[in-house]
Amino acid sequence: GYEKSTRVIRVSLGDTVLVDGREADIQDGVIRVAYVNRKEPAAPGRTPTGLDSRAGLWLAAGLAAAAGMALVFALLRKRSDS
């Protein structure tokens, strides 16, 4: 669900490593390149996935409701046992 980058990255190797003309950020032998990726909007008629669908929010709400109900039942059972 992300847009494909059309960016061309030029890497020059010599005494120093240059990425697009600037000295590279190298950590543990890995050249790091900053890139901001944008999500594609859902196509018309296509069901959004991931955060677009808010499935995580519904799942969290359902789990919170189930935990609350379990707590209420445990308290009622404890009360009836006393």
C-alpha positions as CSV (number, residue, x, y, z in Angstrom):
1,G,0.0,0.0,0.0
2,Y,2.9,2.4,-0.4
3,E,4.0,4.4,-3.4
4,K,7.0,3.1,-5.3
5,S,9.9,5.5,-5.2
6,T,11.1,6.9,-8.5
7,R,14.2,8.4,-6.8
8,V,17.6,7.5,-8.2
9,I,20.3,7.3,-5.6
10,R,23.9,7.9,-6.8
11,V,26.6,6.3,-4.6
12,S,30.2,7.2,-5.2
13,L,33.0,5.1,-3.7
14,G,36.4,6.5,-3.1
15,D,38.4,7.7,-0.1
16,T,34.9,8.5,1.3
17,V,31.5,7.2,0.4
18,L,29.2,9.8,-1.1
19,V,25.4,9.5,-1.6
20,D,23.9,12.0,-3.9
21,G,27.1,14.2,-3.5
22,R,27.0,14.2,0.3
23,E,29.1,12.1,2.7
24,A,27.2,9.0,3.6
25,D,25.9,8.1,7.0
26,I,27.6,4.7,7.6
27,Q,26.8,2.7,10.7
28,D,28.2,-0.8,11.3
29,G,29.1,-1.1,7.6
30,V,25.5,-0.1,6.5
31,I,24.9,3.0,4.4
32,R,21.8,4.7,5.6
33,V,19.7,6.8,3.2
34,A,16.7,8.9,4.5
35,Y,13.5,8.4,2.5
36,V,10.0,9.5,3.4
37,N,7.5,7.0,2.0
38,R,3.8,7.9,1.5
39,K,0.9,5.5,1.5
40,E,-1.2,5.2,-1.5
41,P,-4.9,6.1,-1.0
42,A,-7.2,3.1,-1.3
43,A,-8.5,2.6,-4.8
44,P,-12.2,3.2,-5.3
45,G,-14.1,0.0,-4.3
46,R,-11.1,-1.4,-2.5
47,T,-11.2,-2.1,1.2
48,P,-8.6,-0.2,3.1
49,T,-6.2,-2.2,5.1
50,G,-3.9,-1.6,8.1
51,L,-4.4,1.7,9.9
52,D,-6.8,3.0,7.3
53,S,-9.4,0.4,8.3
54,R,-9.1,1.2,12.0
55,A,-9.1,-2.6,12.7
56,G,-6.5,-2.1,15.5
57,L,-8.8,0.4,17.2
58,W,-11.8,-2.1,17.0
59,L,-9.6,-4.9,18.3
60,A,-8.3,-2.9,21.2
61,A,-11.9,-1.8,22.1
62,G,-13.1,-5.4,22.0
63,L,-10.2,-6.6,24.2
64,A,-10.9,-3.8,26.7
65,A,-14.6,-4.7,26.8
66,A,-13.8,-8.4,27.3
67,A,-11.3,-7.6,30.1
68,G,-13.9,-5.3,31.7
69,M,-16.6,-8.1,31.6
70,A,-14.1,-10.6,33.0
71,L,-13.3,-8.2,35.9
72,V,-17.0,-7.7,36.6
73,F,-17.8,-11.4,36.6
74,A,-14.8,-12.1,38.9
75,L,-15.9,-9.4,41.4
76,L,-19.5,-10.8,41.3
77,R,-18.3,-14.3,41.9
78,K,-16.0,-13.2,44.8
79,R,-19.0,-11.3,46.3
80,S,-21.3,-14.3,46.1
81,D,-18.7,-16.6,47.6
82,S,-18.4,-14.4,50.7
